[in-house]
Amino acid sequence: MMKILDQIEEASPAISYAGLLERIEILRSTLRWSSRLERGDIDKLLRQATSLRDEVMQLSHKERFVQAAVAAEPQERVELSRGARRKALLERSFIFEGTFGDNPRLLESLEIAEKAAPTDLPVLIDGESGTGKELMAKVVHANGSRSDKPFISVNCGAIPDNLLESELFGHRKGAFTGASNDRKGKFESAHTGTIFLDEIGELPLAGQVKLLRVLEAHEIQRVGSDETIAVDTRIVAATNRNLRQLSEEGRFREDLFYRLSVIHVTLPPLRERRDEIPLLIAWFGDEAAGSLKRRPIRLTPRLRDFLLNYAYPGNIRELRNVMYRLSCLAGDMADIDHLPVDMRLAAPGSAAASTNASGQEPISVANLMSLSDAKRAASDDAEKAFLERGLREVSGTVAELARRIDMNRSHLQMLLKKHGLHSKDFRNRHAPAATKSDDDEDSDA
């Protein structure tokens, strides 16, 4: 702890607000798990650190210079190392809102967010489920001039169609059965601030028309009222679907798509940010421990190896949930047995991996190299070679390959698509005919 305090004292007087906030968070984490202080002293120091953090955030919101960062020439930005790009954001007092890592695609998204934040332009964030789209929306909000105003989040896919208009725009008393009072909608609540429209691709066409009017006229009407209400709201939307494709299919208005995507940010999946997994494991482990009021969990070497190489179809959200599960179910040390069953099946050396469905030893594909071994070879080529070898041995039957290497079929299909492998390319005339169910399962590969 003294080492951290010394670092703070030696820091440059020009340290940014964001850099100071990061140091405070490190100090709070260190205090939380200190074994040399009494619990009462720790709680007192934590309260003081929290108060200091809040004061710094207030100063940051009020005094920090809010404007679009001067855009570096593309050639110059490429020459900067990952660490230098993230450090440059810190030095400009950029607020990360808990986003980690220096993956080039992530840094590019953060740099776009930095330039877009001080404006009122709509922002569309897309990416797979669990990649942190709401966190990126908060980054846009926190780095803009509306940072001290409301941030209102709406899940468009969770609102019934008949309540959508009331939820977004409010209603007058008596407008429909059950409307016993006047009620403000989400847009009014977000007035002068930011509204985050999550899963915008799930918005029905009728709701899309209403939203387009808000974007064009900056005004709303409550259900049951003829009065128009002016709203000054920054719109940030997010989706895990291809809105351009939906618009071509007539399921999403093309004019709304272009209105929302003035600034377009795409978040990379966690499998493309593997170098950041150790940092995320440590962070979520500490977060889970704080929430559950216990010391951070320790991981066995084989569990840590598995977590570093797992594909995470649920992305960062899945990793966070796993760390909370481990912290809850394990004692001081967590092992593979504490993982959910569907994850555990993919672990090399698991009980399920030792025998096949008939109780016999699986044939050579499972013994030559496990998928985890291939990934440890630090090469996508090794992973692809492993899959190709397996497909050849099972004559292109994906269901059989999934059984032999004890992997979830959907996960295996995802890996085959990633490498452009098609099961039909590995079938031959001399192989036994696949069953109809296997043909159906393999049709996507």
Secondary structure, DSSP 8 states (H G I E B T S, - for coil): -HHHHHHHHHS-TT--HHHHHHHHHHHHHHHHT-SSS-HHHHHHHHHHHHHHHHHHHHHHHHHS--S------HHHHHHS-HHHHHHHHHHTT---TT-----HHHHHHHHHHHHHTTS---EEEE-STTS-HHHHHHHHHHTSTTTTS-EEEEEGGGS-GGGHHHHHH-B-TTSSTT--S-B--HHHHTTTSEEEEETGGG--HHHHHHHHHHHHHSEEE-BT---EEE---EEEEEESS-HHHHHHTTSS-HHHHHHHTSEEEE---GGG-GGGHHHHHHHHHHHHHHHHTS---EE-HHHHHHHHH---TTHHHHHHHHHHHHHHH-SSEE-GGGS-HHHHTTSTT-HHHHS-TTSS---HHHHH--HHHHHHTT-HHHHHHHHHHHHHHTTT-HHHHHHHTT--HHHHHHHHHHTT--GGGG--TTS----HHHHHHHTT-
